[in-house]
Amino acid sequence: MMKYFSTKNKNRPFSFKEVVIKGLPDDNGLFMPETFPKYDSDFFESLSEKSIDQIATEVIYPFVKEDIPENVLRDICENAFNFKVPLTEVKPSFYSMELYHGPTLAFKDFGARFMAGCMGFFASENDTEVNILAATSGDTGGAVAAGFYKTNGVKVTILYPKGKVSELQERQLTTLGENITAIEVDGTFDDCQKLVKKAFLDEELNKKINLSSANSINVARLLPQSVYYFYAWSRLKSDKNKIVFAVPSGNFGNITGGLFARMMGLPIDNFIAATNVNKVVPDYLDQGEFLPRPSIQTVSNAMDVGNPSNFERLMAIFNKNWQLTRQIIKGYYYTDEETLDAISHVHQKYGYILDPHGAVGYKALSSYLNGRTNTTGILLETAHPIKFAEHVEKSIGEKLKIPEEISDLYDKEILKIPMGKAYSEFKDYLLEKSGVKIK
């Protein structure tokens, strides 16, 4: 039987359903699976014959089987993983795994849609309303909004930093309405994240409102992210080459999903943690000390995170062993100037267009592969270049074509609630929204 525990208390077990709905433990830790299934060679050999949604069902089922029947999980995965995932060879032994062909043009569509499916199933079982809180530095908000849009029994509140997301990102999370509410916080992403975390730890609030999280801190967001790695490996594996993944990293949920895959036996040699100047994890890998700091605004804004939530999960996976962590994860960071130069270089030399996050990952993977032979590198390209059109078009010297999926966004009304950084204001809003009288 699969159980989950808090990174700060391994004595109290939780079910998958409990950790998905609860989001965060009361002790301010993060939920982790108690064990990881270990797959045999026959399982790995069979992956190349399966679609990504079939792989997702098989990989995720051991983690959820006590709470979600296999046929229901299969339907959830079919809906969450129902768009293409190209593996484009940019240069020899260097592939871009394009995870941005979903409805909001970002890799987070997979996890958000999977989580919405789980939440919808649980809400239908219990006939109770769930209030989801999510902080976003860019792409999470739009993916969560689209994933949960019109999901029965679920209300969603998304917090994003004023003036620190792109216009397209803002439109994706502010134009839906219905059960989706967007709050524009006069602060940074870290301020948004603090408000969400404080709400989860507020006993009075939680007695009155059923809160849950849709950030990468929620296990239901992490499990589907492990599927990317199984899928890419199944398409590019060979007897000769080691496989490494370069992961543009902000809150470090994506790389945690990759580490989950490795814990299940997937033969990944290294992970390359690619960041912008918000480089607290590369600094930790270099020096052995984790020093959170205020986030700095960059052109790769989804990675503007000064205190990554999932760092605690990394420490749980590696048992706080710095030497082992840096043996598996290699850290790189780049400035805005280097990022934009990479977009220009890759377009000119290879005819391929990267978004700013992918450009950071490209530089990191290129540095890692330099001088290494018998290694296949896979870059997780996490967002469509159009989401950062201003920077990308300036770098490549041409206009980008607007994808059909977003062509109507610019005609819709923006619906947002401006708010300060004070927790009292946010708490009052949540209580009022849920129909609770404020004393």
Buried (B, 14 or more C-beta within 10 A) or exposed (E): EBBBBBBEEEEEEBBBBBBBBBBBBBEBBBBBBEEBBEBEEEBBEBBEEBBBBBBBBBBBBBBBBEBBEEEBBBBBBBBBBBBEBEBEEBBEBBBBBBBBBBBBBBBBBBBBBBBBBBBBBBBEEEEEBBBBBBBBBBBBBBBBBBBBBEBEBBBBBBBBBBEBBBEBBBBBBBBBEEBBBBBBBEBBBBBBBBBBBBBBEBEEBBEBBBBBBBBBBBBBBBBBBBBBBBBBBBBBBEEEBBBBBBBBBBBBBBBBBBBBBBBBBBEBBBBBBBBBBBBBBBBBBEEEEBEEEEBBBBBBBBBBBBBBBBBBBBBBBBEEEBEEBBEBBBBBBBEBEBBBBBBBBBBEEBEBBBBBBBBBBBBBBBBBBEEEEEBBBBBBBBBBBBBBBEBBBEBBEEEBEEEEBBEEBEEEEEEBBEBEBEBEEBBEBBBEBBEEEEE
